[in-house]
Amino acid sequence: MNEIAHSFLRLDRLRVMARGQPVYDQKFHAGVNIIRGDNGSGKSTIADFVHFILGGDFKDWKKAAEICDEVQAEISTPRGKLSLKREKVLGRPPVWVFFGSLEEAGKHGIEGWERYPIQRVQSNASFTEVLFRSMLLPEAQSDGASNITSHQLLRLLYSDQRTPAPRLFRFEPFDKPTIRVAVGDLVCGIKNYDLFEVELEVRDLTSKFDKVDAEWGSLLKSFPDQTAVSVEKIQSSIQKLMTNVSSIEVEIANVDDIVSSDQSKAFDKARHLAAEKLKKLRASLSKTSRVIEETSLEIVEIGRFLEHLEQSLVALAGAEDTAGYLGSIEFSHCPSCLKELKPALAENTCTLCGQPDGDHLLASRYNQIRLDIELQIKESKQLLADENAKHLAAKKHYAKERKNYELSLSEFTASYELSNSPRDAYLADRHSRLGRIHREIYQFETSLQRASELDALTIEKSRLNGLLTAAKDKRTALSRTAQQRRRAALNQISKHAVGILHADVSGAQEEFKNAESVDVSFEDDAVSVDGQMNFAESSNVFLKNAAILSLHLAACQDASFFHPRFALFDNIEDKGMQPKRSHKFQELIVRLSTEMPITNQIIFTTSLMNPNLELEDFVIGPYYDEHNKTLEL
C-alpha cells in the first residue's frame, strides 16, 4: 500500500458512554460535518468531547457531561485506523488505543488495547507520539526540549466559545510564546524539530566546552611551574630517578646475602600482608578488565541488534508496498484438497477462513508492527549509550587501579625482595634513599597523570570547539531555511484569509472589504488586518475563524504543511453575529473545503443553520433542541 504523502486526521465515529451505555453515537465523514441545534442543546459539549478524545486537556465540563464517564472514537490516519477510548476523570487520564476500527475492537474485549499516557514518561511512548507518527507528523520540540503534545496542536485547530475572540490559540493559563511559535511553525511545515535539536546541541556543546575549559584551567593552575607542564619533561625526570633507583639496587645486590632465617617474625608478617595486598589489587584489576571486556561485547551485540531492527524497518516498508501493489490473493480452490471454495459469506472477508479483511485492517497491523520496531530502536540506542558510558568509566577506573598496583608492587620489591634486612647501616641508608626516590617518582607520576589529563582536555577542547562551530553553522542555515518557509506559508494563509474577508459582504466591517493582507502572529497569539486589530466583537470572531480556516485551506493545497487537515469550530456565530453573516461563513466553509484537492475534514456547530446546507452530505445527527439533546441521558 502506497503511503499518502501528506498528513491528515479524520474523525469517523464518536461515542460517549455513561454508566456503560452509549448516550451519543454518531458517524462522521470526510469534508464538512455540521452539528446543528438550539442553544443549550449540547452542541458545544460534543465539540469538547472531540477535543478531549484527541488528547486535549479539559476540566470545566458542563453539567450534562459530568454524568458521562468515557469517550470513544474511531479515527483514520495515513497509517490506518485507530480506535481510542479515554476515561473522563480528573487530571490527565491516559488514552487507550486499538489499532483498528471500533467494531473490530469490540470483538476483542480488553485484548489488543494499549495504554498510552498523554505526556511522555521517561523513555515510554506517549499518546502524542503514537498519534503524530500515525498522522505522519514529526515530533516537534519546543524550547527547553518539551514535546509539542496533541493538546498543544489542538489549541490551533479548535476554535471554541470560551477563548476571547482576538486570540488565535485556544486559551489556557500559563501559556508560553515559545510553545505557540513551535506549534505554529510545525503546522506551517517548518522542520523546527531539526532547529530545536541543533539549538539543544549548541547548548549542550557549549555547556560541555565550558566545563572542559574550566577543568583545563583548574588543572593548569595546579602545576607550580606552568611553563614546565610537559609530558616529555616529566617522563625525562622520572627516567633520571629510575636510573638512580637502579644504581642503588645494584649496590644493595652486591651486599652479603642475608638468609631468611635471620629475618624477624614481624618482617615475615609484614611481607605476608604486603603480598596479600598485591593479590587483592591483582584480583580487582582482573575484575575491572572483565567489565571492560563484557561491556565491549555488549556494545557490539547491541549494535548488531540495532542494525537488525533498522533492516527490519526497511523490510517492513517493502512488504507493505508489495502488499499494496499485489493486493490480497483470492483463492477459487482449496490449496490443500483442490476442491472449489464457496464464495465469501460477507464483503471484505477471507474466502478461506472467513476472517475480516481490508486495507484499513492491513494498514493498522503494519502501523502497529512499525511502531513496535521504532520504539525498540529508540530503547536500544539508549542501552547502547548506557553501555558506552559504563565501558568508558571502567577503562578510567582500570587505569587508576593499574597505577596503584604498580606503586604497591614497586614498594614490595624495594622492601621485601631487593633488601631483606635492616641490620646493616649501609643497607638502611640505601633503603631510606630508595624510599625518598620512590616518593619523588610517585609525585612525578601524579604530575604525569595530570599532564596527560591536561593534554587529553586540550584535545577534547579542540574537538568540542569544532563540533560547536559546525552546530552553530547548521543552526544558521536551518534558521535561514525556516524563515523562508515561514514567509511562504504565512503568505499562503494571508491570501486565503483576504479572500474570505472580501466575501464577508454581509458584515459591517469596512476594513475587511478592502483588506490587502492578513497577518497571523503565533508568538503574539493574534491576527491583524493591514496592521490593525481589535474590531467589533462579531468581526473579531469572523477574523479568527477566517485565520484558522485559511491555515486549514493552505495546508490542503500545500503538502509541505505539517497540518492534519482537520479543524473544529464551535463559535461561528459567537458574540452577536447576525444570521446572514453566519450563513455566509457556513457557505464559505462548505465551498472552500469542497474545492480543496485533497481530503480534509471540518466539523462545526451552529444554532443558525443555513437552510441551503440541510443536506445528508453535511449534517451529522438530527436537529437538537431542549427535548432532543445531543446526550441521551
Buried (B, 14 or more C-beta within 10 A) or exposed (E): BEEBEBBBBBBBBBBBBBEEEEBBBBEBBBBBBBBBBBEBBBBBBBBBBBBBBBBBBEEEBEEBBEBBEBBBBBBBBBBBBBBBBBEBEEEBBBBBBBBBBBEBBEEEEEEBBBEBBBBBEEEEBBBBBBBBBBBBBBBBBBBEEBBBBBBBBBBBBBBBBEBEBBBBBBEEEEBEEEBBBBBBBBBBBBBBBBBBBBBBBBEEBBEBBEEBBEBBEEBBEEBEEEEEBEBEBBBEBBEEBBEBBEEBBEEBEEBEEBEEEEBEEEBEEEBEEBEEBBEEBBEBBEEBBEBBEBBBEBBEEBEEBBEEBBEBBEEBEEEBEEBBEEEEEEEEEEEEEEEEEEEBEEEEBBBBEEEBBBBBBBBBBBBBBBBBBBBBBEBBBEBBEEBBEBBEBBBEBBEEBBBEBEBBBBBBBBBBEBBBBBEBEEBEEBBEBBEEBBEBBBEBBEBBBBBEEBEEBEEBBEEBBEBBEBBBEBBEEBBEBBEEBBEBBBEBBBBBBBBBBEBBEBBEBEEBEEBEBBBBBBEBBBBBBEEEBEBBBBBBBBBBBBBBBBBBBBBBEBBBBBBBBBBBBBBBBBBEBBBEBBBBBBBBBBEBBEEBEBBBBBBBBBBBBBEEBEEEEBBBBEEBEEEBBBBEB
